[in-house]
Amino acid sequence: MQIDQMRQLLDSMENSIKLQCQARAERRSAEAERERKSFQEKLMRATVTNTELDGMVSKVKGREDAVLRDQLIGMMMAGF
């Protein structure tokens, strides 16, 4: 085998390895982007759920306060 042929073979192998590394890096990048988007979506859902829970707690607390107020007014009117 001549030196020129060996050099061509080595260049071809080097290019093949570079392309494989580039393809792997692109796949890792795409996977990382999918994971980031998935995490952000889960985070948004958790935030919405937390906001809904806070609203429900506020409503329940308001109803409890109204019941206590009504009981207190009832007791005051009854003369206690």
C-alpha positions in Angstrom: 0.0 0.0 0.0 1.4 3.4 -0.9 1.7 6.2 1.5 -0.9 8.3 -0.4 -3.4 5.5 -0.1 -2.7 5.1 3.6 -3.0 8.8 4.2 -6.4 8.8 2.3 -7.5 5.8 4.5 -6.5 7.5 7.7 -8.1 10.8 6.6 -11.3 8.9 5.8 -11.2 7.2 9.2 -10.6 10.5 10.9 -13.5 12.1 9.1 -15.7 9.2 10.0 -14.8 9.5 13.7 -15.4 13.2 13.7 -18.8 12.8 12.1 -19.7 10.1 14.7 -18.7 12.4 17.5 -20.6 15.3 16.1 -23.7 13.1 15.7 -23.4 11.9 19.3 -23.1 15.5 20.5 -26.1 16.6 18.6 -28.2 13.7 20.0 -27.1 14.5 23.5 -28.0 18.2 22.9 -31.4 17.3 21.6 -32.0 15.0 24.5 -30.9 17.7 27.0 -33.3 20.1 25.3 -36.2 17.6 25.6 -35.5 17.0 29.2 -35.3 20.8 29.9 -38.7 21.4 28.2 -40.2 18.4 30.1 -38.9 19.8 33.4 -40.2 23.3 32.7 -43.6 21.8 31.8 -43.7 19.8 35.1 -42.6 22.9 36.9 -45.4 25.0 35.3 -48.0 22.3 36.2 -46.7 22.2 39.8 -47.0 26.0 40.0 -50.6 26.0 38.6 -51.5 23.2 41.1 -50.0 25.1 43.9 -51.9 28.3 42.9 -55.1 26.3 42.7 -54.5 24.8 46.2 -53.8 28.2 47.6 -57.1 29.4 46.2 -59.0 26.5 47.7 -57.3 27.0 51.1 -58.3 30.7 50.9 -61.9 29.8 50.2 -62.1 27.3 53.0 -60.4 29.7 55.4 -62.9 32.5 54.4 -65.9 30.1 55.0 -64.5 29.1 58.4 -64.1 32.7 59.4 -67.6 33.5 58.2 -69.0 30.6 60.3 -67.1 31.8 63.4 -68.3 35.4 62.8 -71.9 34.2 62.4 -71.7 32.1 65.6 -70.2 35.0 67.5 -73.0 37.4 66.4 -75.6 34.7 67.2 -74.1 34.3 70.7 -74.0 38.1 71.2 -77.6 38.5 70.2 -78.6 35.7 72.5 -77.1 37.6 75.4 -74.1 35.5 76.2 
